[in-house]
Amino acid sequence: MHESADTLFDIRDYGVTDDGEHYDTDAIQFALDDCAASGGTVYVSAGDYLSAALTVRDQTTLHVAAGATLRFVR
């Protein structure tokens, strides 16, 4: 799913666990970084995601699907 502008970057393609117990920070950030390089949308599917701070850059839209929970912790 890593094509051109307006491309969908699905975080599942980056190895998220979506179990709410293990950090998905690196996988989500890799998707955000890939998206920023060419533009598009990062898609967060239904699931329970645990993450530290994330950086969303220009050319990036974050779409959080119904049933998705992003829990941010320090």
URVEN-V485066 format. One line per field, one symbol per residue. ss: DSSP state (@ for helix, = for strand, . for the rest). phi: phi as a letter, one per 40 degrees, with the letter a starting at -180 (. if undefined). burial: + if it has 9 or more other C-alpha atoms within 8 Angstrom, else -. A space follows every 10 residues. Layout:
# URVEN-V485066
ss: ???
phi: ???
burial: ???
This chain:
# URVEN-V485066
ss: ......==== @@@@....== ===.@@@@@@ @@@@@@@@.= ====..==== =........= ====...=== ==..
phi: .bbbdgccbc cccbgccfbg bbcbdccccc cccccccbgi bcbbcdibbb acdbbbcdgb bbbbcdgcbb bbbc
burial: ------++++ +--+-+++-+ -++++-++++ ++++++-+++ ++++++++++ ++------++ ---++--+-- +---
